[in-house]
Amino acid sequence: MLVIEKIVVRYQELRALRGVSMQVNKGDLAAIIGSNGAGKTTLMNAVSGLVPVEKGSISFNGESLFGLTPDRICGKGVVQVPEGRKLFGQMTVEENLEIGAYLPAARARAKENRSRVFDLFPRLAERRLQVAGSLSGGEQQMLALGRALMAHPLLLMLDEPSLGLAPIVASEIFRITADLNAKGMTVLLVSQEVLHTLTIAGYAYLLENGTITLSGSAESLLADARVKESYLGL
């Protein structure tokens, strides 16, 4: 589904990504783990067309994404939930969800997808007329995820969805992510919450200093001595 081959992303003189290759197959829940500053968000943004790729290629369902604008990439079904949620704080829950369905194909399914979001997140249905900025952190993350689902994604990319959340709320977000995947959603998950992430993922990549240094089944990474020592404190 998503194939990334030897991409290089540079910020002025700094190479944030150095020849990164990976893929996400249809139906997968794939994960990218790594420390802060490793290049995880840059990789997500490169796929979404938010940062330019200097070298390499990115394709989705056999079509190149190289040089496409973010709206065209989103229109192909690649939808990102950004780190920090990036909601419109003075707009209501309902209005934020409507923005998620701004592309024509998604707009045609808006009613169906809104019902799906409210079934998945009953609290959003209860707060549909409440402004997003007044929601709790967990509710805001639910809204960010709901807004992405309004775009009717084929590939859902989640960038640090548990960041800043209480442990019990973070666990709920991971549970919902796993449930979406179990129902057929292809997911690419980026997170520093290594234990939670590798517990729900099927395949995983370790990104360090802009390079993939380890990849394999999530189970194998969870058992890897380096991952245990550096990222799990074991």
C-alpha positions in Angstrom: 0.0 0.0 0.0 2.6 2.6 1.2 6.1 2.1 -0.1 8.9 4.5 0.9 12.3 4.0 -0.8 15.5 5.7 0.3 14.1 9.1 1.0 16.3 12.0 2.1 14.8 15.1 3.8 17.1 18.0 4.6 16.5 21.1 6.8 19.2 23.5 5.5 22.4 21.6 6.2 20.9 19.0 8.5 19.7 15.7 7.0 16.7 14.8 9.1 16.1 11.6 7.1 18.9 9.7 5.5 17.9 7.1 3.0 14.8 5.8 4.9 13.0 2.8 3.3 9.9 1.1 4.7 6.4 -0.1 3.7 3.0 -0.5 5.1 0.8 -3.3 3.7 -3.0 -3.1 3.4 -4.6 -4.0 6.7 -1.4 -3.6 8.7 -0.9 -1.7 12.0 2.7 -0.7 11.5 4.6 1.4 14.0 7.6 3.7 14.0 9.3 4.0 17.3 12.3 6.1 18.4 13.4 8.9 20.7 12.4 12.5 20.4 14.2 14.1 17.4 14.8 10.8 15.6 12.9 12.0 12.5 9.6 10.3 13.1 7.4 13.4 12.6 9.5 14.4 9.6 8.8 11.0 8.0 5.1 11.4 8.5 5.2 15.0 7.1 7.1 13.8 4.1 4.4 11.2 3.3 1.7 13.9 3.8 3.5 16.3 1.4 4.2 18.8 4.2 8.0 18.8 3.8 9.9 18.4 0.5 11.7 15.1 -0.2 15.2 15.7 -1.7 15.8 12.2 -2.9 14.0 8.8 -3.0 10.4 7.9 -3.7 7.1 7.6 -1.9 4.2 5.7 -3.5 0.7 4.8 -2.4 -1.3 2.0 -4.0 1.2 2.0 -6.9 1.0 5.8 -7.5 3.8 8.2 -6.8 3.1 10.9 -4.2 6.2 12.8 -5.1 5.5 16.5 -5.7 1.8 16.3 -4.8 0.3 18.9 -2.5 -1.1 17.8 0.9 -4.7 18.1 -0.2 -4.1 15.8 -3.2 -2.4 13.3 -1.0 -5.3 13.4 1.4 -7.6 13.0 -1.5 -5.9 9.7 -2.3 -6.8 8.4 1.2 -3.6 9.2 3.1 -4.7 11.1 6.2 -2.6 12.2 9.1 -3.5 13.0 12.7 -0.7 15.5 13.6 1.2 15.6 16.8 -0.4 18.1 19.2 -3.8 17.6 17.6 -4.0 21.0 15.8 -7.7 21.6 16.3 -9.6 24.8 15.7 -10.0 25.7 19.3 -12.7 28.4 18.9 -14.8 26.1 16.6 -17.3 23.5 17.9 -16.8 19.7 17.8 -19.3 19.5 15.0 -17.5 22.2 13.0 -14.1 20.6 13.4 -15.5 17.3 12.1 -17.1 19.1 9.1 -13.6 20.4 8.2 -12.3 16.9 8.1 -14.8 16.2 5.2 -13.9 19.2 3.1 -12.7 17.2 0.0 -15.5 16.2 -2.4 -15.2 12.4 -1.9 -15.3 12.7 1.8 -18.1 15.3 1.7 -20.3 12.7 -0.1 -19.8 10.3 2.9 -20.0 13.0 5.6 -23.2 11.9 7.2 -22.2 8.2 7.3 -18.7 9.1 8.7 -20.1 11.5 11.3 -22.3 8.7 12.6 -19.4 6.4 12.7 -17.3 8.9 14.7 -20.1 9.5 17.2 -20.6 5.7 17.6 -16.8 5.4 18.2 -16.6 8.4 20.5 -20.0 9.0 22.4 -18.4 11.8 24.4 -18.0 13.8 21.2 -21.7 13.3 20.4 -22.5 14.7 23.8 -20.2 17.7 23.3 -21.0 18.3 19.6 -21.9 22.0 20.2 -19.0 22.6 22.6 -15.9 24.5 21.4 -12.9 22.3 20.9 -10.6 24.4 23.1 -12.7 23.7 26.1 -12.4 19.9 25.8 -10.1 17.8 28.0 -6.8 16.5 26.4 -8.3 13.1 25.9 -11.4 14.5 24.3 -9.3 16.7 22.0 -7.4 13.7 20.8 -10.6 11.8 20.1 -11.8 14.8 18.1 -8.5 14.9 16.1 -8.9 11.3 15.4 -12.6 11.7 14.5 -11.7 14.6 12.2 -9.3 12.3 10.3 -11.9 9.6 10.0 -14.3 12.1 8.5 -11.8 12.3 5.5 -12.5 8.6 4.9 -8.9 7.4 5.0 -7.4 4.4 3.4 -4.3 4.9 5.5 -4.6 6.5 8.9 -1.3 8.0 10.2 -1.2 8.8 13.9 1.7 11.0 15.2 2.2 10.7 18.9 -1.6 10.3 19.7 -0.9 9.7 23.5 1.3 12.7 24.0 0.4 14.6 27.1 -2.4 12.4 28.1 -3.0 10.7 31.4 -2.0 7.0 31.3 -5.6 5.7 31.5 -6.6 8.0 28.6 -3.6 7.0 26.6 -4.4 3.4 27.0 -7.9 4.1 25.7 -6.5 5.8 22.6 -4.3 2.8 21.9 -7.3 0.5 22.4 -9.3 2.4 19.9 -6.4 2.4 17.4 -6.2 -1.4 17.7 -9.9 -1.7 17.3 -10.0 0.4 14.1 -7.2 -1.8 12.7 -9.1 -4.9 13.7 -12.1 -3.6 11.7 -9.9 -3.2 8.6 -8.3 0.2 8.9 -4.6 0.4 7.8 -2.7 2.3 10.4 0.8 3.8 10.6 1.5 4.7 14.2 4.3 6.9 15.5 4.9 6.9 19.2 7.5 7.2 21.9 5.2 5.0 24.1 7.2 1.9 23.0 5.5 -0.7 25.1 2.0 0.2 24.2 2.9 0.7 20.6 4.7 -2.7 20.1 1.9 -4.4 22.0 -0.7 -3.5 19.5 1.4 -3.3 16.3 2.0 -6.1 13.9 5.2 -4.8 12.3 7.6 -2.1 13.5 10.6 0.1 12.6 13.1 1.7 14.9 14.2 5.1 13.6 17.3 6.6 15.1 19.1 9.8 13.9 17.1 9.8 10.6 17.9 6.1 9.8 16.0 2.9 10.2 18.3 0.8 12.4 16.0 -2.1 13.2 12.8 -3.6 11.7 10.7 -6.7 12.0 7.6 -8.0 13.8 6.6 -5.9 16.7 7.0 -9.0 18.9 10.7 -9.3 17.8 11.4 -5.7 18.5 9.8 -6.0 21.9 12.1 -8.9 22.7 15.2 -7.1 21.3 17.9 -6.4 23.9 18.7 -2.9 22.5 15.1 -1.9 22.5 14.6 -3.2 26.0 17.6 -1.3 27.3 17.3 2.0 25.5 13.5 2.4 25.2 11.9 0.2 27.9 14.5 0.7 30.7 14.9 -3.0 31.2 
